[in-house]
Amino acid sequence: MFPNKEICIFDKHSELKQKFDIELLPEAVEFLEKLDKKTSDKIYYNIKKSQFINDNELFKKLNEFIWEFRTLYSGKAYRLFSFWDKIDGKETLIVATHGILKKSQKTPTKEIKKAEEIRKQYLENKLKKR
């Protein structure tokens, strides 16, 4: 799920059930690896937390297909764009496409379109593998 990250933050909330799995595509991993450790740790923490707790401050729907993981850290807004998928008809999976450091109130349309294009390519590749 998360490359080289052991995240065991919800031991105290063990009665909570994980709602979905998460897969990070290469561009999302690359974005996170470029950040300093404290920032990337905070983003990983919030992503993990969103798997257990419904909170629009952590995970928000942008349009019909695209969602964003949201992290505010040290006065900066970080976003990882995502979409839902089902793997082998089982658990629901969120696929994080790419990330940005948000510089304005409104999420840039070009970033949403980029996430939509990555989703489209992902689904096309998935169909080809069947």
Legacy VTK file of the C-alpha trace (Angstrom):
# vtk DataFile Version 3.0
C-alpha trace
ASCII
DATASET POLYDATA
POINTS 130 float
0.000 0.000 0.000
2.516 2.625 1.115
6.095 2.206 -0.099
8.581 1.785 2.751
6.085 3.143 5.286
4.998 1.303 8.402
2.000 3.177 9.702
0.578 1.757 12.900
-1.225 4.831 14.144
-4.638 3.445 14.918
-3.757 0.856 17.553
-5.653 2.909 20.139
-8.686 2.823 17.809
-8.532 -0.882 17.090
-12.346 -1.122 17.232
-12.477 1.002 14.058
-12.810 -0.912 10.815
-10.744 0.024 7.777
-13.195 1.147 5.078
-11.029 0.827 1.974
-7.534 0.026 0.725
-5.256 2.540 -0.968
-2.805 2.142 -3.823
-0.390 4.904 -4.763
0.533 5.208 -8.411
4.173 6.077 -9.240
3.574 9.802 -9.667
1.948 10.016 -6.224
4.878 8.145 -4.668
7.329 10.450 -6.435
5.482 13.528 -5.137
5.602 12.231 -1.564
9.268 11.254 -1.797
10.214 14.817 -2.818
8.716 16.274 0.364
10.583 16.574 3.645
10.045 13.671 6.054
7.739 15.487 8.491
5.460 16.663 5.687
5.271 13.271 3.972
4.683 11.565 7.338
1.769 13.924 8.031
0.259 13.208 4.600
0.643 9.439 5.090
-0.943 9.795 8.533
-3.948 11.668 7.107
-4.361 9.175 4.261
-4.347 6.313 6.749
-6.750 8.156 9.048
-9.177 8.678 6.142
-9.429 4.892 5.799
-11.085 4.747 9.221
-12.861 8.072 9.730
-15.252 9.939 7.405
-13.977 13.512 7.380
-14.304 15.993 4.488
-11.233 17.774 5.808
-9.203 14.649 4.967
-10.925 13.180 1.926
-13.272 15.119 -0.341
-15.130 14.462 -3.600
-14.241 16.930 -6.382
-16.418 15.625 -9.220
-18.112 12.452 -10.414
-14.886 10.409 -10.404
-12.097 12.367 -8.712
-11.494 12.755 -4.990
-8.668 14.374 -3.066
-6.769 13.470 0.067
-6.271 16.751 1.901
-3.496 17.731 4.288
-2.833 21.133 5.799
0.633 21.201 7.342
2.818 24.145 8.353
0.382 26.527 6.674
0.549 24.729 3.332
-2.233 22.757 1.617
-1.187 19.445 0.048
-3.468 17.405 -2.188
-3.279 13.862 -3.567
-5.833 13.194 -6.291
-7.603 9.853 -6.281
-10.369 7.680 -7.685
-12.197 4.520 -6.638
-11.654 1.068 -8.113
-12.618 -2.495 -7.255
-10.000 -5.203 -7.360
-11.221 -8.722 -8.146
-14.752 -7.636 -7.219
-13.739 -7.338 -3.572
-12.562 -4.516 -1.387
-12.907 -0.989 -2.665
-9.571 0.582 -3.469
-8.566 4.210 -3.770
-5.863 4.892 -6.308
-3.908 8.079 -5.677
-2.828 9.557 -8.996
-0.567 12.500 -8.230
-0.069 15.302 -5.729
0.301 19.070 -5.586
1.075 21.841 -3.180
-2.101 23.901 -3.483
-1.436 27.628 -3.850
-4.955 29.055 -4.083
-8.402 28.463 -2.590
-9.730 26.729 -5.682
-8.340 23.365 -6.765
-6.736 23.898 -10.204
-8.924 22.525 -13.000
-5.847 21.299 -14.889
-4.921 19.070 -11.920
-8.416 17.561 -11.806
-8.248 16.943 -15.556
-4.826 15.330 -15.110
-6.284 13.002 -12.459
-9.163 12.156 -14.814
-6.705 11.302 -17.593
-4.617 9.113 -15.249
-7.835 7.355 -14.149
-8.807 6.755 -17.778
-5.371 5.306 -18.623
-5.399 3.164 -15.471
-8.794 1.666 -16.334
-7.799 1.084 -19.985
-4.639 -0.713 -18.876
-6.631 -2.776 -16.397
-9.005 -3.920 -19.164
-6.087 -4.862 -21.432
-4.659 -7.130 -18.705
-7.848 -9.221 -18.500
LINES 1 131
130 0 1 2 3 4 5 6 7 8 9 10 11 12 13 14 15 16 17 18 19 20 21 22 23 24 25 26 27 28 29 30 31 32 33 34 35 36 37 38 39 40 41 42 43 44 45 46 47 48 49 50 51 52 53 54 55 56 57 58 59 60 61 62 63 64 65 66 67 68 69 70 71 72 73 74 75 76 77 78 79 80 81 82 83 84 85 86 87 88 89 90 91 92 93 94 95 96 97 98 99 100 101 102 103 104 105 106 107 108 109 110 111 112 113 114 115 116 117 118 119 120 121 122 123 124 125 126 127 128 129
